[in-house]
Amino acid sequence: MNSNDIRKLVEKFYEGKTSLEEERTLADFLLRDNVPDEFFPDSKLFYALNTHSMAIASLIDSFKEEQPSDRKTKMSHAKYWAIGVAASFALILGVRQFQKSQQAESTLFTDTYKNPDDAYRATVEALQLFSDNFSKGTESVEKANMHLEKAQEIINQSLKQGIEK
């Protein structure tokens, strides 16, 4: 399934218009290990929903009775209603926690300096420090190159004297 199909399914999911089969397809895609970066937030949401939905489903299944009477049916409906409210509350808390984690990630990339002039000065200082250290390294290489050239001249003179003899 390509990214456009997944993007459309995600939009349809958030609008509440997906079928159960479409939700399974979307979950299969978003719950795998190598999800594209653009779908990473959706993947985190589906992971949270997936882990809590199993617990909610097992809770709902535990309240099922084989042959309920009228009174038991009314009690069963009340239990389902209460479970539905609890599930909605859990979903709201999960989405809220997801939003908080997204906000926390966005604060990691805040500016270090409030004033652009201070940032400029700090950048110039860092670049000057880099330049000074780079120049020291270049000087060392130049000295080594001069010694190498002298050694090469000595070797060449020795070879010339050896050939002349």
Helices and strands as residue ranges (DSSP letters): H 3-14, H 20-30, G 37-39, H 40-62, H 70-107, H 116-164
